[in-house]
Amino acid sequence: MPHSFGYRARTRDMFSRAFRQAGPTGLSTYLRNIKRGDYVDIFANSSIHKGMPHKFYHGRTGVVFNVTRRAIGVEVNKQIRGKILKKRIHVRTEHVRQSKCRDGFLARKAANDAHKRAVQDGTAQPKSLKRTPGQPKAGYSVSSSRAGRKPVVMYVAAFDPALKL
């Protein structure tokens, strides 16, 4: 039962560095190109206190709306009572990484475009490019592996009050 309600309360595991990830921040963190409109994930790096986001935003995905020399402006959705508000926060680049949330969509889009071109060229048959939910597995019949033997059928034993399990 926690009794402190500070800015970093209950973040012992959230802000702990991963195994073999402690130490100084690498230069690649600062050399990433992030542009307006990119999707980014906010992950607070606890070794750098400047520009650290509030614990609520840790692990959230947002869209970049502003880029400055040292910080990135991110627009994140936050539910407050019944409303979802767009919050705009500025976070230093150490606490932000490129999101992979659109990778699947972009790969699917490229595959669909390639298929459309193949259909226009006449090398492929047209098909529906919409996503479909997983269909049930096809039925099959079970056969006994031993020749000439019938499968053993097991039944539930009748209830016996004398049996104490």
N, C-alpha and C positions, 0 to 999 in steps of 0.2 A: 504494500500500500504506500504509494509515493506521497511525500509531504512537501516536495519542492515543486514550484511551478515556474521555473526560470525559462529562459529562451532556449536552452539546450536540454531541458529536462527529458528524461527517459530516452536518451539517444546513445546509450552505451554500446549497443550492437550496431545501430544504424550508422554511426559515424566512425566505427572502428575500421581500420585499414585491413585489407585482405592479407592472407598469408603470403609472405615474400613481396608485398607491395608497399611496405613502409619505406621511409627514406625520402630523399629529395625528389621533386617532381621532374620528370624528363622534359627535354626541350620540345619533343613532338607535341606536347600538350599546348604549347604556345604557338606552334607553327601551322596549326590546322586552319583551313580556309572555311569560314562560316559566313554565309550570306543571308540577306533578308529573305524570308519565306522558307528557309530550311527548317526541318523538324529536328529538335534537339531533346535529349534526355538530361534532366537536371540530377546530378549525383554529387553531393557535397563531398569535397576532399578535405578531411578534417585536419590535415597538416597545414593548410593555408586558411587562416581565419578571416582574412580580408575578403569582402565580397561574397561571403558564404550565405546561401539562402536559408530561410527558415526551414525547420525540420518538416513542415507540411509539404514543401515542394520537392523534397528528396525522393527521387524515383519517378517524378512526373514528366510527361512529355508535353512540349509546347512548340510554338512557332516563333521564329526569330522576327522581331519587328524593328530592331535597332542594333547597330554594331558601332561600338566606340573603340578607342585604342586598347583598353584593358578589359572591357566588359561587354556583355551581350544582353540585349533587351529581349526577354522572352514573354510571350503571352500564353498564360496557362489557365485552364478552366478550374474553377473552385466552386464547390457546392456550398451555399450558405442558406440554411433552412430549405425552402423549396426551390430556390433559384440557382441556376448555374451562371456564375459571373466570370467574365474574362478579366483575369488579373494580369497586370503588366509589371514585371519585376526585372531589375537589372542584376545580373550575376556575373562574377568574374569568369574568365575563360577556363580556369582550372576546375570549375565546378560544373562544366557542361561538356557533353560529348554528342557526336552525331548520332541521330536515332536511326534504327534499322526498321522502323515501323512501316516504311513505304517500300522496302526492298521486294517483298512478295508481290505487291501490287504492280510495281514497275516491271518486274520479271514477267508477270502474267500479261501485262500490256504489250511488252516486246514480243512475246510468243504469239499473242493474238494478231499483232500487226504482221508478223512474218507469215502466219497462216493465211491471212487475207491476201498478201502478195502472192503466195503460192497458188491460191485459188484463182486469182486473176491471170496468172501465167498458165494455168491449166495443169499444174503438177500435183494438185491436191483436190480432194473432194470437199465441198462446203459442209460445215458442221456448226452446231450451236456453240458459241464461244462463252455462253453464260456459265457461271459456276453452278454446280448442282450438288445437293447434299449426298452423302454416302448412301448408296443403295444397299438393300439387304443382300446377303450372300446367296448364291445359287443353291438350290436343293440338291441332295444326292442321296443315294441309298447305301446302307451299311450292309456289308456281306461278311460272313464268318470266314476267318482266315484258315480255319481247319476244315478240310474237305469232309463232307458227309455229316458234320455235326451241326446241331441247331444251337443258337445262342441261348445262354442261361438267363432266365428271367428272374429277377429278384423282387420279392414282395416285402411290404412293411409288416413287421411282426405285430400281432394283436396285442392290445394293452393288457398287461397282467399286473394287478395291484400288489400281488405277493412279491413281485420283483422290485427291489429297492435299488435304485441307481444313485 
